[in-house]
Amino acid sequence: MFAPGTPNAEQHFCVGDLTRWSGIKRCGWAMHTGHYAAHNIHQLVLQRYTGQEPAFVELDEVAPMIGLAVGAKAVASGPEGTIFGEDVLKAYFKNDLGFTICWDWMGLGGRNKQEPAA
C-alpha cells in the first residue's frame, strides 16, 4: 500500500521497481512484491465481504545483494562479500539460469506433497 496521506492510499498498491525498499531491485524482487500485493489485496476483499480483520504482509529490510550469471560461471555479492565460480552458478541459478527456481516458487508445476504451501 502507499504511505498514509497519499490520496486513496488504501486502494493502490506498488510492486517491482517503483517500491521504496533497501535492496537491489531485480526480477525476483518484482515477483516477491507482486506476491505481497496480491496477498494484501485478497485481505482487503475478505475484509469487505466477510468483515474479517486483514492480516497484511510488509516488506522487510534486506541488505543489498546480487547474483549475476556470466557464461559458465556466476558472481554473487552481498553483506558477506563477493564470490564467483561454477559452484556459485549452480547454487544461485541451477542449470537453467534460475528458470526452475522461479517455476517452483510460483508453484506452476504443482506442489510437492512434502512442500508446504507458500
C-alpha positions in Angstrom: 0.0 0.0 0.0 1.0 3.6 -0.4 2.0 5.7 2.6 -0.8 7.2 4.7 -1.7 10.6 3.5 -1.4 9.6 -0.2 -4.8 10.1 -1.8 -6.7 6.8 -1.9 -3.6 5.0 -0.4 -5.7 2.1 0.8 -6.8 1.4 -2.8 -3.4 1.5 -4.5 -0.5 -1.0 -4.5 3.0 -0.7 -5.8 5.3 -3.6 -7.0 8.6 -4.0 -8.6 10.9 -1.1 -9.4 8.5 1.5 -8.1 8.7 0.3 -4.5 10.7 2.0 -1.8 13.0 -0.7 -0.5 16.5 -1.2 0.8 17.6 -4.0 -1.6 18.7 -4.1 -5.2 15.7 -4.4 -7.4 15.7 -7.4 -9.8 13.2 -9.9 -11.3 12.9 -11.9 -8.2 12.1 -8.8 -6.3 9.3 -8.0 -8.8 7.8 -11.5 -8.2 8.1 -11.1 -4.5 6.4 -7.7 -4.3 3.7 -8.9 -6.7 3.0 -11.8 -4.3 2.8 -9.5 -1.3 0.4 -7.1 -3.2 -1.8 -10.0 -4.3 -1.9 -11.2 -0.6 -2.8 -7.8 0.7 -5.5 -7.2 -2.0 -7.0 -10.6 -1.1 -7.1 -9.5 2.6 -9.0 -6.3 1.6 -11.5 -8.4 -0.4 -12.0 -10.7 2.6 -12.5 -7.7 4.9 -15.0 -6.1 2.6 -17.1 -9.3 2.1 -16.7 -11.1 5.4 -15.7 -8.5 7.9 -12.5 -10.4 8.6 -9.7 -8.2 10.0 -6.9 -8.0 7.4 -3.5 -9.5 8.1 -1.3 -7.6 5.8 2.3 -8.6 4.9 5.0 -6.0 4.7 8.4 -5.9 3.1 11.4 -6.4 5.5 14.7 -4.5 5.1 17.2 -6.5 3.1 20.9 -5.8 2.7 21.9 -5.1 -1.0 22.9 -8.3 -2.8 23.0 -9.5 -6.3 23.8 -12.6 -8.4 24.9 -12.4 -12.0 25.5 -15.3 -14.4 28.3 -14.8 -16.9 29.0 -17.7 -19.3 29.6 -20.9 -17.3 30.2 -19.0 -14.0 28.4 -16.6 -11.8 29.3 -13.9 -9.4 27.4 -13.1 -6.2 27.9 -10.2 -3.9 26.2 -9.4 -0.6 26.9 -8.5 3.1 29.3 -11.5 3.4 31.4 -10.4 0.5 31.8 -11.4 -3.2 32.1 -14.9 -4.5 32.4 -16.4 -8.0 32.7 -19.6 -9.9 30.9 -22.6 -11.4 29.7 -23.6 -7.9 28.1 -20.1 -7.5 26.3 -20.5 -10.8 24.9 -23.9 -9.7 23.9 -22.5 -6.2 22.2 -19.3 -7.5 20.9 -20.3 -10.9 20.9 -24.2 -11.0 21.5 -25.3 -14.6 18.8 -23.2 -16.4 19.6 -19.6 -15.3 17.1 -19.8 -12.4 14.0 -20.8 -14.5 13.3 -23.9 -12.4 13.7 -21.8 -9.2 11.1 -19.3 -10.4 8.8 -22.1 -11.8 8.9 -24.0 -8.5 8.5 -20.8 -6.3 5.3 -19.8 -8.2 4.0 -23.4 -8.0 3.5 -23.7 -11.7 4.3 -27.4 -11.7 2.0 -28.1 -8.7 3.0 -28.5 -5.1 5.2 -31.3 -3.9 3.3 -33.2 -1.2 6.2 -32.7 1.3 6.4 -29.0 0.4 4.3 -26.6 2.5 2.2 -24.1 0.5 3.6 -20.6 0.2 
